[in-house]
């Protein structure tokens, strides 16, 4: 049984009274601070199925995070339940070297307010706010972003860093169902070409930055400053519990 109140409580949110941009932005920010992006099941060969009840059980009842299909899949369900005009869309991630990852294997959300806004609670280190499709620049503590049309069908989500622009991913506004991501979900669990099959990755936004566990390295970013720490196995278990609320039954 999926309960919106229990899910909202999972990330310290309350039912929204109005369907305004600031309400949407508040939900996204809180979700990204309290529900981590993580691939721990992938590394431990625990199958991930595109089933909302299973994902709800994992994220809400077992206090876990997930990757894009789980996080955006469940958050999309919540937004619809709250009355937002939201739909799932697919995107192709652009790697830092400029090449594209496997096409349409990232799931994101489009919400229609006075205009369409891109939302994403499942992309790790990225914007914590809805970004309009009209090209306006938006800055939060994770960076400066804008969305520009690539052609008549596709748009690019762009991050500006050190005066340079980098495309994070390319997407179309065509509506998708969660089941449409089956191939991508399998690929990202088993392929050596997937960025998620090599080492543990757990990350969440904080009020002023981000905290990320990659393998045994913990990185804290706050107000633009980064601090890295190497962890022992015991310290890693402790950090998973205290910083991310995750206890693994290993």
N, C-alpha and C positions, 0 to 999 in steps of 0.2 A: 504493500500500500504506500503510494507516494503522497507525501504531505508537504504542501508549500511552506507552511509555518515552520515545520521541523527543518526544512532545507534552508530557509532564511536564517533561522537560529544558528545553523551550522557556520554561517559566516558573519554572525553578529549584525544581521540586518532585520528590519521590521517591514511588515506589509506596507506597500506604497499607497498613499492616498490619491496621488495624481500621476498621470502618465506624462510627466514632463522630462525634458532633457536632464535637468539636475538630479531627478530621481533615478534615471537610468544610469547616469555617471556615478552616482553614489553606490548603487548596487554593483556596478562593475569594479570600482575601486575596492570595496569591501571584499568582494569575491576573490580578487587577485591577491589581497593581503592574507586571506585566511584559508583558501583552498589552493594548495600548491600544484604547479605543473610538475608531474613526476612520472618516471618510466620504471619504477621499481618492479612492477609485475612483469614487464617485458624482459628485463634482465634475469628474473627468476623463473621465466618460462611459464608464468601463470596466464592462461589465455584471456584475452579481452574480447568480449562480445558486444556488439552494438545493440544492446537491449537496455532500454531506459530503466527498467526495474532493477536490473543487475548493477547498473552504473549508480543508481540512487543508493542502493544498499552499500556499495563500496564507499562512496563519497560522504553520504550523510550518516549512515549507521556505523560505519567502520572508520570514520574520520580520516579518510584518505584523500589524495588528489587523483590526478590522472593525466592523460595527454589529450590532444585537441578534440578527438571524437567524444570522449567522456565529458570533459569540462564544458565545451561549447554545446554538446548534445543535450546535457542536462540543464544548463543555464538557458538554452533556447526554450526548452519545455517550461521552465519557470516563468520566463518573460511572457510567453503566451498565456499561461495560467493567470498571470497578474493583469492581463489585458493589453499588453503591448502588441503591436503589429510587427511580429518578428519572423524571420525565415532563415533557414540554414543556407549557406552558399559554399562553394568550393573554391580553393585557391591553390596556386602553384608557388611553392616557396622558392625564393632566389637565394642561393648560397652566397657567402661573403665574396667568393671569387667571381661572382657574376653569372655562374651557370645555374640552370634550373634543376630543382629536385624533381622527383617523379610527379608528373602533371596531375593537378586536381586531387592531391592526397592530403590537403589541409582543409579542415572544416572551420568556418567562421560564421558570423551572424550579421544579418542586415536588419536594422530596425527602422521602420518608417514613422517619422514624427512630422514636423513641418517640412522636413526633407529627409532623404535617406542617410542613415549613419551606419558606419561599420563598427561592429563590436567584436571583441575577441578576448576571452578569458583563458584561452588555451594555446598561447604562442610564447610562453615564457617571458623573456626580457623584451617587453614591448609596451606600447601605450596602455595606460590604465584608464583611458577615457574613450567615449565614443568619438569617432572622427567623421566629419561630414564629407560627403562625396563631391562637394562643390569646389574643392581646391583650397579652402581656407587652412592656414597653418595653425596647428595646435601644439602648445608646449606644456608638458608636465615634467615631473622630476625624472622621468625615464628618458626624456628627449623631446625633440621637435618633429612633428609629423605632418604630412599632408597626403591627400589622395588626388591623383591626376589621371585623366583618361589616357589609356594606352592606344586604343583605337575605338571603333564604334561599339565593341562588345566588352572589352576588358579595361579594368582600372588597375593602377599601381598604388600600393601603400608604400610611401617613401619616408625614410627617416633621415634627418639632416644631422650630421656629426662633423664637428671640426670644419665647418664650411663646405663639406662634401655631402652629396645626396646619394643614398643607397636604397634600392628597391628591396623591401622585405619580402613582399609577395605580390602576385598578380591574380586578380579575381574577376569573375563576372557576377552579375546580379541575378542570374538564373537560380530559381529555388531548387534546393536539393532536399532529399529525405535522408535520415540518418543511415538507412540501409544502403544508400548509394555509395557510402564510403567503405563498404565491406572490403574491396580489393586493397584500398589504401591502408586500412586497419591491419589487414594480414601482412602486407608488405612491411609496414613499420614495426611489426612484431618479429619478423623472421629474416628479413633481408640484411645482408652485410652492408648494403648501400644505404640502409636507413641510419639516420643519426642517433636512433634510440636503442640500438642493439649492442652497443659497445661498452658502456659503463653507466653506473647509476647517475641520474640527474634529477635533482629536486630543487625547485626554485619558487619563490613567492615574492611579491612586492611587499615593501614596508612603507611606513608613512613618509619617509624621506629618501627611499632608495629601493634596494633589493638584497635578498640573501639567497645564495646559491650553493648547493652542495653538488660537486662534480667529482665522482669517484670518492677520494678521501680528502679532497680540497674544499675548504669552506671559504667563500668569498662574500664579504659584506661590502656593499656599496652604499654610501650615505652622502648626500649632497655633493655627488661627483667624486668623492674620494673612495678608493678601494683598499680593502685589507684582506690578505689571503692567509689562511692557516692550514697546515697539513694535519690531518687527524689520524689517530690510531683507530683500530676496529671498535674499541670500547667507546672512544670519544664520538665516533660516527653514530653509533646506536643512541648515545645520549643526545646528540645534536638533532637527530631525526625526531626524537621525542619532544625535546624542549623547544626547538625552533620551528618544527613543522607539524607537531602533534601526531606523528606517525610512529606506531609500535608494530614492528613486523614479527610475525610468528615464524621465526626461522629455526 
